[in-house]
């Protein structure tokens, strides 16, 4: 199995199981420009099975738009879609994760804006006394 490194921003908030056993998120990265001048965006679906990482880092630090670096291996997954068709997908199984832009940092920066909404903020964000820039987590 080959190890891959992917860096990008989350397309949406991570989906985390209630028991923190599984976390799923999609990273998007700009990879050049197409012939028409439009940005070429590449995405990868990531899945983490590390309960500690999911609970302590992904649930608290990642939200839509946050930047992360993921190291992992691609696996092929077969599943049955809602329409009954068999499908296959590639997922990057997370071995290591480095948060480059924490959700709490974005909340603190937006707090100065008059129309700032906390909809993307984690519930614990208000309890934080200082930003967490430069902190990394690995599992």
C-alpha positions in Angstrom: 0.0 0.0 0.0 1.3 3.4 -0.9 1.2 6.4 1.4 -0.3 9.5 0.0 -0.1 13.1 1.2 -3.0 15.4 0.4 -3.5 19.0 1.6 -6.6 21.0 1.1 -9.7 22.7 2.6 -12.8 20.9 3.9 -15.7 21.1 1.5 -18.2 20.7 4.3 -18.2 20.0 8.1 -17.0 16.5 8.9 -19.5 13.8 9.4 -18.7 12.0 12.7 -20.5 9.0 14.2 -22.0 9.5 17.6 -19.4 7.2 19.2 -16.6 8.9 17.4 -15.5 5.6 15.8 -15.7 7.0 12.2 -15.2 10.5 10.7 -15.7 11.3 7.1 -14.8 14.5 5.3 -13.8 15.8 1.8 -10.7 17.8 1.1 -10.6 20.1 -2.0 -7.4 21.5 -3.5 -6.6 23.8 -6.4 -4.4 22.1 -8.9 -3.7 24.6 -11.6 -5.9 26.3 -14.2 -8.0 24.7 -17.0 -7.7 25.9 -20.6 -10.7 28.2 -20.2 -9.0 30.0 -17.2 -11.2 28.3 -14.6 -9.5 26.8 -11.5 -9.0 23.1 -11.6 -10.3 21.7 -8.3 -9.4 18.2 -7.1 -11.2 16.5 -4.2 -10.6 13.4 -2.1 -12.9 11.7 0.3 -11.1 11.0 3.7 -12.2 8.5 6.4 -10.7 8.3 9.9 -11.2 5.2 12.1 -9.1 6.6 15.0 -11.5 7.3 17.8 -9.2 9.6 19.7 -8.3 11.6 16.6 -12.0 11.9 15.7 -13.1 13.0 19.1 -10.2 15.3 20.1 -9.2 16.9 16.8 -11.6 16.4 14.0 -14.8 17.1 16.0 -13.3 20.2 17.7 -10.9 21.7 15.1 -12.3 21.0 11.7 -15.2 22.7 9.9 -16.0 23.7 6.4 -13.2 25.8 4.9 -10.5 24.7 7.4 -7.2 23.6 5.9 -5.6 20.3 6.7 -2.8 18.0 5.6 -3.7 14.3 5.6 -1.3 11.4 5.2 -2.9 8.0 4.5 -3.5 5.2 2.0 -6.2 4.9 -0.7 -8.6 2.0 -0.4 -11.4 0.9 -2.8 -14.8 0.6 -1.2 -17.7 -1.2 -2.7 -21.3 -0.3 -1.7 -24.9 -0.5 -2.8 -26.4 2.8 -3.6 -30.0 3.8 -2.7 -31.1 3.0 -6.2 -29.9 -0.6 -5.7 -26.9 -0.2 -8.1 -23.5 -1.5 -7.0 -20.9 1.3 -6.8 -17.2 1.7 -6.0 -15.4 4.6 -4.4 -11.9 5.5 -3.4 -11.2 6.8 0.1 -8.1 8.1 1.7 -7.8 6.3 5.1 -6.2 8.8 7.5 -3.0 7.7 9.2 -1.9 11.2 10.2 -3.6 14.6 10.2 -2.2 18.0 10.6 -4.6 20.9 11.1 -3.3 24.0 9.3 -6.2 26.3 9.9 -8.2 25.6 13.0 -12.0 26.2 13.1 -11.4 28.2 16.4 -9.1 30.6 14.6 -11.7 31.4 12.0 -14.3 32.0 14.7 -12.0 34.4 16.6 -11.3 36.3 13.4 -15.0 36.6 12.4 -16.0 37.8 15.9 -14.8 41.3 15.0 -17.2 41.4 12.1 -20.6 43.0 12.8 -22.6 40.3 11.0 -20.5 37.3 12.3 -22.4 34.1 12.7 -21.2 31.2 14.8 -23.0 28.5 12.7 -19.8 26.9 11.6 -18.2 27.1 15.1 -17.9 24.1 17.4 -19.9 24.5 20.6 -16.7 24.5 22.7 -15.4 27.5 20.7 -16.9 30.0 23.1 -15.1 28.3 26.0 -11.7 28.8 24.4 -9.7 31.7 25.8 -7.0 31.8 23.2 -6.5 30.8 19.5 -4.8 27.5 18.8 -2.6 28.4 15.9 0.3 26.2 15.0 -0.9 23.2 17.0 -0.7 19.9 15.3 -2.3 16.5 16.0 -1.3 13.1 14.7 -2.7 9.7 15.1 
